[in-house]
Amino acid sequence: MKKILFSLILCAFSTIAFSQTLTPGSALPAAVFYKTDGNSYSTNQIPKGKKALLMFFDATCEHCQRTAANMSKRTKELTGINIYMITQDEQRSIDYFFNKFGKPLQALKNVTILQDKDRVFIPLFHPKQYPSLYLYDKSKNLTFYSSNEKDLQKFFDLMK
């Protein structure tokens, strides 16, 4: 009986934990990441007054690679938005990823590459899978979220 009760409680907590997700209108969570030069970068430093796109990626993820490659083909459409590419990968994996799939992105002044060394992104943003894209409005409130690479066109439409 105790095992059944424990199992039910565990299932309930698991369901609650996995069902949490940021919803449109949610404020940008406070988090600290690290730039490639090692300096810290807080989400509080993301300026208001301009839309922001956060992309949580893994350098070895094929979906992430395709998303970055597709974004790289459309850099002219990305000039009016701040882009934050966030990963838990090591620097050499990040370098490989951008050299192979996102070189044009890396060259943009409005793109910031961040490492999640402290592993805070997942518990704060609740991504479902890689890549996870979060579009924030000028007031730093979530407008749209997706973890489906096929939704990239929706992000481009909303970034205008």
N, C-alpha and C positions, 0 to 999 in steps of 0.2 A: 504494500500500500504506500509506503514511504517513497519507494522508487517511482511509482506512478505519479504521485503528487510532485516530487522533485522534477520529473520529466515535464509535467504540465507547466510548472513555474518556469523552467528553463526555456521551454518553447514560447511562452508568453513574453518573456524578456527579450528573447532573440527576435521575435516578430516586431516588438516595439523598437528595438535598436535598428533593425534593418529597414523599417518603414519610415524612419525619420529622413526627411529630405528638405532641402531648401525650397520654398515655394515663391512664386513671383511676388514681389513686394518685400521680401526678406532683405534686411540690411546686410551689407558686406561684413562677414565675420572678421574680428580682429585676429590677426595672425602675423607671425614673423617668419620670413623666409630669408634666403641668402643669395646675393648676386654672385655671379661667377668670379668676381674679384675677392669674395669672402666677406664683404660688408653686409650687414643685416639690412633688410628691407621689410617694412611693416605695411600691412594693408591700409593702415592709417595714412601712409604716404601717397596712396593712390589719390590723385587730385579729383575734386568734385568739378563739375562744369564740363566734363567730357566723358563720353561712354567708355567703359572698360570691358575687355573680353579676357577672361581667364581660361586658359586651357591647361588642364591637368593631363600629363602624358607620361608614357613610358617609352624610352628610346627604342626598345625592341618590339614594341607593339605595331603590327602591320597597319592597324586602323589609324593609329596616331601618325605613322609615317605617311599614309595616304592623305590624311587631313592636313598635315603640315605642307605636303607637296601641293595640294590643291589651294591652300592659302597662299603659298609662294607664287603661284601663277596669277594671283589676283591682288598683288600688293598695292596697286593704284587705288583699289577700293578700301584699303585699310588705313588710309592716311588720317582720317578724322576720328580715330579711336585709339586708346591706349591698349596694348596687348601685353598680357603677362603669361609667359609660358612657364609652367611650374612642374617640376619633376622631383622624384626622390632618387634619381640616378646619380652616379658618380660623374665627375667632370669629363672623363674620356668618352663615356657613353653619350653625354650631352654634345660634345664636339662632333662625334661621329654622326649623330642624329641631324644636327644642323648643317654640317658639311654635305651630307648626302641628300637630305630631304627639305631643308629649310634655309638654305644659304640666303635667298632673297629676304626672308623674314629677319634673319640675324642682322642684315645690313640696315634695316629700318630703325630710325631714331625712336620711334614710338613702341618698339618691342623690347620688353625686359625679360631676360631669362633668369628664372629663380630656382634655387634648389630648396627642397623641403627636408633639410637635414634633421630637423627635430620631429619629423613625421606627424605634423599637426593638421595637414590638409584633410586627410580622410575623416578624422573625427569631427572636424569643424564644418566641412562642406558636404559630406556624405555622398561622394561620387558613387555611381552604380558600376561603372567600368571605365576602361580607357578607350578613347579619350573622353574626358568630360569637359564640356564647354559651358561657361557661365557668362551671360551678358548682363552687365550692370548699367543702369541709366546714369544720367549726369548727377544724380543725387546719391549714387552708390547703393541703389536698391535693385534687387534682381529682377530682370525683365524676362529672361528666358534661360532655360537650362536643358541640355540634352547630352546624352552619352552615346548618341548614334551619329556616326560619321556622315550618314546620308542627310542629316539635318543641317549641314554646313550652309546650304543655300538659304535656309531660314535665317541664320545668323547674318549673312550678308544683306538680306532684305531688311532686317531690323537695325542694322548698323547705320543705315542711311539717315 
